[in-house]
């Protein structure tokens, strides 16, 4: 899950596994696998960075002891 911010300033948490695409035009638009579109304040690079960090965190939790 990653935190993102709507254009109105309200933060919410998004399941990053549901993201199909992220594009800037000029606003950042996240398209989910359901086809739903979310417009957020964060640039596309930041969304990608947060998804990568979240996935790294998951792999650390599942790493063999």
C-alpha positions in Angstrom: 0.0 0.0 0.0 1.2 3.5 -0.8 0.1 6.9 0.3 -1.0 9.4 -2.3 -2.7 12.8 -2.3 -5.8 13.8 -4.4 -5.7 17.2 -6.0 -8.0 18.6 -3.3 -5.3 17.8 -0.7 -6.9 14.7 0.8 -4.4 11.8 1.4 -5.4 8.2 0.9 -3.8 4.8 0.7 -3.8 2.9 -2.5 -3.1 -0.8 -3.1 -0.2 -0.6 -5.4 -0.9 -4.1 -6.8 -4.0 -2.7 -8.5 -2.1 -0.1 -10.6 -2.1 -0.7 -14.3 -0.5 2.6 -15.5 0.8 5.9 -14.2 1.1 8.9 -16.6 1.5 12.6 -16.4 -0.6 14.8 -18.7 0.3 17.3 -16.9 -1.5 15.9 -13.8 -0.5 12.5 -12.7 -3.2 9.9 -13.6 -3.2 6.5 -12.1 -5.2 3.9 -13.9 -6.2 0.8 -11.9 -6.8 -2.7 -13.3 -10.5 -2.0 -12.9 -10.3 0.9 -15.3 -10.8 3.5 -12.6 -8.7 6.7 -13.0 -7.3 8.5 -10.0 -5.7 12.0 -10.3 -3.0 12.7 -7.7 -0.6 15.5 -6.8 2.5 13.3 -6.7 4.6 13.1 -10.0 4.8 9.8 -11.7 8.4 9.3 -10.7 7.4 9.6 -7.0 4.6 7.0 -7.5 7.0 4.6 -9.1 9.5 5.2 -6.2 6.9 4.5 -3.6 5.7 1.3 -5.3 9.3 0.1 -5.5 10.0 0.9 -1.9 6.8 -0.9 -0.9 7.7 -4.0 -2.9 11.2 -4.0 -1.3 9.6 -3.8 2.1 7.4 -6.8 1.3 10.4 -8.9 0.1 12.2 -8.1 3.4 9.2 -9.4 5.4 9.1 -12.6 3.4 12.9 -13.2 3.4 14.0 -16.5 4.9 15.5 -16.2 8.4 
